[in-house]
Amino acid sequence: VSTQSTGKSGGFDLIKELEDSDLGSNKIAAAGLKDLRLLLEYCELFGCLNRVSFDLSLARGLDYYTGSIFEAVLAAGPKGVSVGSVAGGGRYDNLVGMFAPKGRSIPCVGVSLGIERLFSIMEKRLENVRTSSIQVLVASGQKGLLKERMKILQCLWEGDLNAEMLYKANPKLLSQFQHAETEGIPVIVIIGESELAENKVKLRDLVTREETLVDRARLVEEVRELLRRKETREEESV
């Protein structure tokens, strides 16, 4: 392979280019290109060809490989995390045969995983993983509103939303916010005397801390819409 060619990568087009070059006249190289073409054909049949690239710059230092070598690369990790290669391996038919009776050739493919790199990806993914299935916390910063919180909680339950509240009679508002933060509850419904007088409630986004005053009659619909927007925002950020 020429110096100019070693930096190339591609698919069937690159294999065709190499087959038509001087490399294609080499018996060993031609056999290797034939195997690679077959590999890409299989990838195409399985619908994963868009995730596979034939890269001429790829090399592995061990000398027992007898066929294709490969690396798995994390092209775009969670939240922009890029760690490069996370696995690598290849075909080595003669290695196991060294331990077989009469040195019999045994087809083998092996792969090693970059455990530390995979762990770093997993840790990044787990940074904002919710520890609770609860979607809404009903909260109040004023005393004497236990029954009102219970009414709103029942309304959310009837709307098929996973909701809870702190069952102390008069919990501090900061404690309620901290509970939602710890448990990863994305939405907080806040009530107070002023909201009750207007027959409204306040919705608070745990992440952005944005608060919106909504009609109590539309509570379930507004919570569902807020949860939908949050889910869309989280998917776009990954």
C-alpha positions, 0 to 999 in steps of 0.5 A: 500500500502506498504512503498516500493510501495509508490514511484512507478509509471507506467502504466498497469504493476503497476496496475497488480502488485497491483492487484496481491498483498494483496491490490487486495483483498481489495474491495475498493482498487480493485474498485479503481484499476479497475477505473484506468485501465479503465482510462489508456485504455481510454488514450491509445485509445486517443493516450496520454498514453505516457503522463500519469503515475500512481504515487503511491506517489501522494497525495492531502490533501483535504478529499472530493475526491471520486476517482482518483486524478491527477496533470499536470507536466511540464516535460521539459519546454521551454529552460530547464525551469522546474516548476513542477506541473502546475495543479491538481485536482480529482474526488469528487462526493459528494461535489456538492451533498451537495448543491443539493436537497435531497443530490443527488450524482452528478459526478464531476471532478475539476482542479485548475491551477497554474496561476503564474507558467504558467505565468512564462512559458509563459514569458520565451517563449515570451523572443525571440518572434519576434514582426515583420513578416519581415524576412530581413532588407536591410542595408548599412553603407555608404552614397549614396546607397539608390537606391542600397538598393531599388534594393536589396529590390525589388529582395527579394520581387520578391523572396517572402521574407518579407523584408524592409529597413529604408527609410531615405536616409543615415541612420546610420548602428548602427540605422539599426542594432538596428531596426532589434534587436527591431523588431526581424528581423533575417537576415540583408543584408548589402551592401557597395562600396566594395560589389557592386564592387564585385557584392556581398552582406553580410548576417548577422545573427542577433543572432550569429552576423556571417557575410557571403559574398555571390554572389548577384545572389544567394541572395534569395537562400542564405537568404532562407538557412540562415533562414532555419538553424536559424529555425532548431537551434531555434527548437533544443534549445526549 
